[in-house]
Amino acid sequence: MARAPRVPQDGPSIFDLDAPQPVEPSSQRKLIVEADGGSRGNPGPSAYGALVRDETEAVLDSEGLGLGIATNNFAEYSGLIAALEMARAIDPAAEVEVRMDSKLVIEQSAGRWKIKHPDLKPLALRVQALRPAKVTWIWIPREQNKAADALVNAALDGKPKTRSTGA
């Protein structure tokens, strides 16, 4: 049986494997992230699109990159990871609203659906490591996800866009 440390510990332990730690919200800021992924064939050439907006819906940062040959679900998760990384770089304490047209990724990330496919489990763990303390998961119809979808298609057409925030 382990005993409590004599001196309170700050920060991650050696068991955290360099995973980003959840940040408690101290900011009053709200960020909206939109993400999408796609493949031409499943698996096939794939890409993701991700963007971060402020409360006025102004785009603060965006990215659309190719992934090589991958499945659609891998691309969808990759888009969410990129969007969460950008949001964290912009304001790690902000409340985040996630909008995606992938019911699978939204429901799994919210913890309402089990993650059965072994290839998706590491991606889901990365999402959980990046998720802010206050997050809302929202499934949206594809028609409402046009900005992220455009980034996916541009990347698939050989016109990638890189983010401006570090992550």
C-alpha positions in Angstrom: 0.0 0.0 0.0 1.4 3.3 -1.0 1.6 6.2 1.4 1.0 9.9 0.7 4.1 11.8 -0.2 5.6 13.9 2.6 5.8 16.9 0.3 2.8 17.8 -1.9 3.7 17.2 -5.5 3.0 19.7 -8.3 2.7 18.8 -11.9 2.7 15.4 -13.7 4.3 12.3 -12.3 6.6 9.9 -14.1 3.5 7.8 -14.9 1.8 10.5 -16.9 4.0 9.8 -20.0 4.2 13.5 -21.0 0.5 13.7 -21.4 -0.9 17.2 -21.3 -2.7 17.8 -18.1 -6.3 19.1 -18.0 -6.4 22.8 -17.3 -8.9 24.1 -14.9 -10.9 27.0 -16.5 -9.9 30.3 -15.1 -10.5 32.2 -18.3 -14.0 33.5 -19.2 -13.2 32.9 -22.8 -15.2 30.4 -24.9 -13.6 28.8 -28.0 -15.5 26.9 -30.7 -13.6 24.1 -32.5 -14.8 22.6 -35.7 -13.1 19.5 -37.2 -13.6 17.1 -40.0 -11.7 14.3 -41.7 -12.1 12.4 -44.9 -10.6 9.8 -47.1 -11.1 9.1 -50.8 -11.6 5.4 -50.4 -11.8 3.8 -47.0 -8.9 3.4 -46.4 -7.5 5.8 -49.0 -5.8 9.1 -49.4 -7.0 11.1 -46.3 -6.8 14.5 -44.7 -8.3 16.5 -41.9 -9.5 20.0 -41.4 -9.6 21.9 -38.1 -10.4 25.4 -37.0 -10.9 27.4 -33.9 -13.4 30.3 -33.6 -14.0 32.8 -30.9 -17.5 33.6 -29.6 -18.2 36.0 -32.5 -17.5 33.1 -34.9 -14.3 34.8 -36.2 -11.7 32.2 -37.2 -8.6 32.4 -34.9 -6.6 29.6 -36.5 -7.1 26.8 -38.9 -5.3 23.8 -40.4 -5.9 21.3 -43.2 -3.3 18.6 -43.7 -3.0 15.3 -45.6 -2.4 12.1 -43.7 -1.5 9.6 -46.4 -3.5 6.4 -46.6 -5.8 6.1 -43.7 -9.5 5.4 -42.8 -12.1 8.1 -42.6 -12.4 7.6 -38.8 -8.7 8.0 -38.3 -8.9 11.3 -40.3 -11.9 12.5 -38.2 -10.0 11.9 -34.9 -6.9 13.6 -36.4 -9.0 16.7 -37.1 -10.3 16.8 -33.6 -6.8 16.4 -32.1 -5.5 19.2 -34.3 -8.4 21.5 -33.3 -7.9 20.8 -29.6 -4.2 21.4 -29.9 -4.9 24.8 -31.5 -7.5 25.7 -28.9 -5.1 24.9 -26.1 -2.4 27.0 -27.8 -4.8 30.0 -28.0 -6.1 29.8 -24.5 -5.5 26.7 -22.4 -8.1 27.7 -19.8 -10.9 28.5 -22.2 -14.2 26.6 -22.3 -14.5 24.7 -25.6 -17.4 23.8 -27.7 -16.6 21.0 -30.1 -18.6 20.8 -33.3 -18.2 17.8 -35.7 -20.3 15.9 -38.2 -18.9 12.6 -37.1 -21.4 11.1 -34.7 -18.9 8.3 -33.9 -16.1 10.7 -32.8 -18.5 13.0 -30.9 -20.2 10.2 -29.0 -16.9 8.3 -28.2 -15.2 11.5 -27.1 -18.1 12.4 -24.8 -17.9 8.9 -23.3 -21.3 7.9 -24.4 -20.1 5.2 -26.8 -17.4 2.6 -26.3 -14.3 2.6 -28.5 -14.1 -0.9 -29.9 -11.6 -0.5 -32.8 -8.1 -0.9 -31.5 -6.7 1.6 -34.0 -8.9 4.4 -32.6 -8.1 3.8 -28.9 -4.7 5.7 -29.0 -6.4 8.6 -30.8 -9.2 8.7 -28.3 -6.7 8.7 -25.4 -5.0 11.7 -27.1 -8.3 13.5 -27.3 -8.9 12.8 -23.6 -5.5 14.2 -22.7 -6.2 17.4 -24.7 -9.7 17.9 -23.6 -10.2 21.1 -21.5 -11.8 21.0 -18.1 -15.1 22.4 -19.6 -16.1 21.0 -22.9 -19.3 20.5 -24.8 -19.6 17.9 -27.6 -22.0 18.8 -30.4 -22.9 16.7 -33.4 -23.8 18.9 -36.4 -25.1 18.0 -39.8 -22.5 17.9 -42.6 -24.0 21.1 -44.1 -23.0 23.0 -41.0 -19.4 21.8 -41.1 -18.5 23.3 -44.5 -15.4 25.3 -43.3 -13.7 22.2 -41.9 -14.8 20.1 -44.9 -13.2 22.7 -47.2 -9.9 22.4 -45.4 -10.1 18.6 -45.8 -10.7 18.8 -49.5 -8.1 21.5 -50.1 -5.5 19.3 -48.4 -6.6 16.3 -50.4 -6.3 18.4 -53.6 -2.6 19.2 -52.7 -3.3 22.6 -51.1 -2.6 22.1 -47.4 -2.9 24.8 -44.8 -0.8 24.9 -41.7 -1.8 26.4 -38.4 -0.3 29.7 -37.1 -0.4 28.8 -33.4 2.3 26.6 -31.9 1.4 23.1 -30.7 
